[in-house]
Amino acid sequence: MKIHNFKELQVWQKAMDLSVFVYQLTGYFPKEEKFGLISQIRRCVVSIPSNIAEGSGRVSDKEFQRFISIAMGSSFELETQVILAFRFKIH
């Protein structure tokens, strides 16, 4: 049984920095995207460090790995949404 201190994990720290950056970036998106891509992008970017933190409190490495996997899935979702924003010329 190993509980990780998520605040010391570099991956969590980088995910937090990414979240701040993405929130700032989406602030420049058109207002009509507030309930569209802005909302979706912000939800999934916040999901990344949140799942890392939640997983770090689990008692088994297998559970921790599952939450890391969920965080990775959210990062792929974020990447897809950013690609869509560029294709839609929302920047």
Secondary structure, DSSP 8 states (H G I E B T S, - for coil): -----GGG-HHHHHHHHHHHHHHHHHTTS-GGGTTTHHHHHHHHHHHHHHHHHHHHTSSSHHHHHHHHHHHHHHHHHHHHHHHHHHHTT--
